[in-house]
Amino acid sequence: MPRYRLTIEYDGTPFVGWQVQPDGVSVQGALETAVQKLTGETAGIRGAGRTDAGVHGRGQVAHFDLAREWPADKIRDGLNFYLKPLPIVVLESAAAPPDFDARFSATARHYLYRILARRSPPALERNRVWWMPRTLDVDAMREAASVLVGRHDFTTFRAVQCQAKSPVRTLDRLDVKIVDGEIHIHASARSFLHNQVRSMVGSLKLVGERKWSETDLRTALEARDRTACGPVAPAAGLYLMAVDYS
């Protein structure tokens, strides 16, 4: 049974998230419908990251199996045809070894969070950035972010409904930069807890507003208590940028 690997880009705004839900259109569900229309087969699609409603994908990876072989370029082009007019695009399609798993074979996931801090709201980037009508202290945010890098118990920064067995994760990167007038926060790790990135960004925003210090952020981390977290950043500014495999 041939296995295929997809690299996918999508605007998460109109979707209930990556995963199929009882109500509403999901990215996973839209892809499975497109596969059925193209091939006549019912195939379950597994993604590398279960992005929430409103979260975007620039480099989401998924895999699925078919009963017969298809040329990879026809998979890509055919799925893009049947996905219209939804804001989902298959960037790449390739044959994958039978033991490849988009979720469990991943060695790193890379996220970007975009903040637009200016007086005027966005026109073109609405639902794609977190807008706030005030400036932030980016240097303070950058210095405080280093507190979270490394292996920690991230209970403070995970959703109450998170299903992970352990709150311990190793955060490899948390960089804060200015790019074209926006604040970009890059986070990389082998895996993340539910809402971890948005929770960390929301707390860093408090640092940028000078409501928290670096010490406050460290205290929140060490509290291992969800109530110690700052406000969770909205979904609109978050992007799954890429997934690494060995």
C-alpha positions as CSV (number, residue, x, y, z in Angstrom):
1,M,0.0,0.0,0.0
2,P,1.8,3.2,-1.2
3,R,2.2,6.0,1.3
4,Y,2.3,9.7,0.3
5,R,3.8,12.7,2.1
6,L,2.3,16.2,1.6
7,T,3.6,19.6,2.5
8,I,0.6,22.0,2.9
9,E,-0.1,25.7,3.2
10,Y,-3.4,27.1,4.6
11,D,-5.1,30.1,6.0
12,G,-6.6,28.8,9.2
13,T,-9.2,31.6,9.5
14,P,-12.3,29.7,8.2
15,F,-11.5,26.3,9.8
16,V,-12.3,24.7,13.1
17,G,-8.7,23.7,13.2
18,W,-6.6,20.9,11.6
19,Q,-8.4,18.0,13.2
20,V,-11.8,16.8,12.1
21,Q,-14.5,18.1,14.5
22,P,-18.2,17.2,14.9
23,D,-19.2,20.7,13.6
24,G,-17.5,22.9,11.0
25,V,-14.9,22.4,8.3
26,S,-11.4,21.2,9.3
27,V,-8.2,21.2,7.2
28,Q,-7.8,17.5,7.7
29,G,-11.5,16.9,6.7
30,A,-11.1,19.0,3.6
31,L,-8.0,17.1,2.5
32,E,-9.7,13.8,3.1
33,T,-12.6,14.9,0.9
34,A,-10.3,16.0,-1.8
35,V,-8.4,12.7,-1.8
36,Q,-11.7,10.8,-2.1
37,K,-12.8,12.9,-5.0
38,L,-9.5,12.5,-6.8
39,T,-8.8,8.8,-6.2
40,G,-12.2,7.3,-5.2
41,E,-10.6,6.0,-2.1
42,T,-11.3,6.9,1.6
43,A,-8.0,7.7,3.2
44,G,-7.3,8.9,6.7
45,I,-4.8,11.8,6.7
46,R,-2.4,12.3,9.7
47,G,-0.8,15.7,10.2
48,A,2.4,16.6,12.0
49,G,0.7,19.3,14.1
50,R,-2.9,19.6,15.2
51,T,-3.2,23.4,14.8
52,D,-6.2,25.1,16.5
53,A,-8.9,27.1,14.9
54,G,-7.5,30.2,13.3
55,V,-3.9,29.0,13.3
56,H,-2.2,29.0,9.9
57,G,0.1,26.6,8.1
58,R,3.0,27.5,5.9
59,G,4.8,24.1,6.1
60,Q,2.4,21.6,7.6
61,V,3.3,18.0,6.8
62,A,0.8,15.1,6.5
63,H,0.7,11.5,5.1
64,F,-1.9,9.1,3.8
65,D,-2.1,5.7,2.2
66,L,-3.7,4.6,-1.1
67,A,-4.5,1.2,-2.5
68,R,-2.7,1.9,-5.8
69,E,0.2,4.1,-6.9
70,W,-0.3,7.6,-8.2
71,P,2.4,10.0,-9.7
72,A,3.2,12.4,-7.0
73,D,2.7,15.5,-9.2
74,K,-0.8,14.3,-10.1
75,I,-1.6,13.9,-6.4
76,R,-0.5,17.5,-5.8
77,D,-2.3,19.0,-8.7
78,G,-5.4,16.9,-8.3
79,L,-5.8,17.7,-4.7
80,N,-5.3,21.4,-5.4
81,F,-8.1,21.3,-8.0
82,Y,-10.5,19.6,-5.6
83,L,-9.6,21.9,-2.6
84,K,-10.8,25.0,-4.5
85,P,-12.1,27.5,-3.3
86,L,-10.9,26.7,0.2
87,P,-7.6,28.4,1.3
88,I,-5.6,25.2,1.3
89,V,-2.8,24.4,-1.1
90,V,-0.6,21.3,-1.4
91,L,2.9,22.7,-2.0
92,E,4.6,19.3,-2.4
93,S,3.6,15.7,-2.8
94,A,6.1,12.8,-2.7
95,A,6.2,9.0,-2.2
96,A,7.1,8.1,1.4
97,P,8.5,4.9,2.9
98,P,5.9,2.7,4.6
99,D,7.3,3.5,8.1
100,F,7.1,7.3,7.6
101,D,4.7,9.0,10.0
102,A,4.1,12.7,9.7
103,R,3.5,13.1,13.4
104,F,5.8,10.5,15.1
105,S,8.7,10.7,12.7
106,A,9.1,14.4,13.2
107,T,12.3,15.6,14.9
108,A,11.5,19.3,15.2
109,R,8.6,21.7,14.6
110,H,9.0,25.4,13.9
111,Y,6.4,28.0,14.7
112,L,6.3,31.8,14.0
113,Y,4.1,34.2,15.9
114,R,3.6,37.7,14.3
115,I,2.7,40.8,16.3
116,L,1.9,44.1,14.7
117,A,2.3,46.9,17.3
118,R,1.2,50.2,15.8
119,R,-1.6,52.7,16.3
120,S,-3.5,51.8,13.2
121,P,-5.1,48.3,12.8
122,P,-4.1,46.1,9.9
123,A,-6.0,46.2,6.6
124,L,-4.2,43.5,4.5
125,E,-3.0,41.4,7.4
126,R,-6.3,41.1,9.3
127,N,-6.6,37.6,10.9
128,R,-2.9,37.1,10.2
129,V,-1.2,39.1,13.0
130,W,-1.9,40.0,16.6
131,W,-2.5,43.7,16.5
132,M,-2.0,46.0,19.5
133,P,-2.1,49.8,19.3
134,R,1.0,50.3,21.4
135,T,4.7,49.8,21.1
136,L,6.4,46.9,23.0
137,D,9.9,46.7,24.5
138,V,11.3,44.2,22.1
139,D,14.7,44.1,23.8
140,A,13.1,43.1,27.1
141,M,11.0,40.5,25.4
142,R,14.1,39.0,23.8
143,E,16.0,38.8,27.0
144,A,13.1,37.3,28.9
145,A,12.5,34.7,26.3
146,S,15.8,33.0,27.1
147,V,14.3,32.0,30.5
148,L,12.0,29.6,28.7
149,V,14.6,27.9,26.5
150,G,15.8,24.5,27.6
151,R,14.1,21.5,29.2
152,H,11.4,22.5,31.7
153,D,8.0,21.6,33.1
154,F,5.8,23.8,31.0
155,T,2.6,23.2,33.0
156,T,2.1,27.0,33.3
157,F,2.1,27.3,29.5
158,R,-0.2,24.5,28.4
159,A,-3.9,24.4,28.1
160,V,-6.0,22.7,30.8
161,Q,-7.4,20.3,28.2
162,C,-3.9,19.3,27.0
163,Q,-3.8,15.5,26.6
164,A,0.0,15.1,26.7
165,K,1.2,12.6,29.3
166,S,4.0,14.8,30.5
167,P,4.3,18.7,30.7
168,V,8.1,18.4,30.3
169,R,9.4,19.6,27.0
170,T,12.7,20.9,25.6
171,L,12.4,24.3,23.9
172,D,15.3,24.6,21.5
173,R,14.6,28.2,20.3
174,L,12.6,31.2,21.3
175,D,13.8,34.2,19.4
176,V,12.2,37.7,19.3
177,K,13.0,39.9,16.3
178,I,11.8,43.0,14.4
179,V,11.1,42.1,10.8
180,D,9.6,44.8,8.4
181,G,8.0,46.6,11.3
182,E,6.5,43.5,12.9
183,I,7.6,41.6,16.0
184,H,8.3,38.0,15.0
185,I,8.7,35.3,17.7
186,H,10.2,32.0,16.4
187,A,9.8,28.9,18.5
188,S,11.3,25.5,17.8
189,A,11.1,22.2,19.6
190,R,10.6,18.5,18.9
191,S,7.1,18.8,20.1
192,F,4.9,21.4,21.9
193,L,2.1,21.2,24.4
194,H,-1.4,22.3,23.5
195,N,-1.4,26.2,23.4
196,Q,2.2,26.3,24.5
197,V,3.4,28.8,21.9
198,R,0.4,31.1,22.3
199,S,0.7,31.0,26.1
200,M,4.4,31.9,26.0
201,V,3.8,34.7,23.5
202,G,1.0,36.1,25.7
203,S,3.3,36.2,28.7
204,L,6.1,37.8,26.7
205,K,3.7,40.5,25.6
206,L,3.3,41.4,29.3
207,V,7.1,41.8,29.4
208,G,6.9,44.0,26.3
209,E,4.3,46.2,28.1
210,R,6.6,46.4,31.1
211,K,3.9,44.8,33.2
212,W,6.1,41.8,33.8
213,S,9.9,41.5,34.3
214,E,12.2,38.7,33.3
215,T,12.0,37.6,36.9
216,D,8.1,37.5,36.7
217,L,8.3,35.2,33.7
218,R,10.7,32.9,35.5
219,T,8.4,32.8,38.5
220,A,5.5,31.9,36.3
221,L,7.5,29.1,34.7
222,E,8.6,27.7,38.1
223,A,5.1,27.9,39.5
224,R,4.0,25.0,37.3
225,D,0.5,26.4,37.6
226,R,-1.8,27.4,34.7
227,T,-3.2,30.3,36.6
228,A,0.2,31.9,36.7
229,C,0.3,32.3,32.9
230,G,-0.3,35.6,31.1
231,P,-3.2,35.9,28.6
232,V,-3.1,33.4,25.8
233,A,-2.2,35.1,22.5
234,P,-4.9,34.9,19.8
235,A,-4.7,32.2,17.2
236,A,-4.5,34.6,14.2
237,G,-0.8,35.4,14.6
238,L,0.5,31.8,14.8
239,Y,2.0,29.8,11.9
240,L,3.3,26.3,11.7
241,M,6.3,27.1,9.4
242,A,8.1,23.8,9.0
243,V,8.6,20.3,10.3
244,D,11.9,18.5,10.3
245,Y,12.6,14.8,9.7
246,S,15.8,12.8,10.0
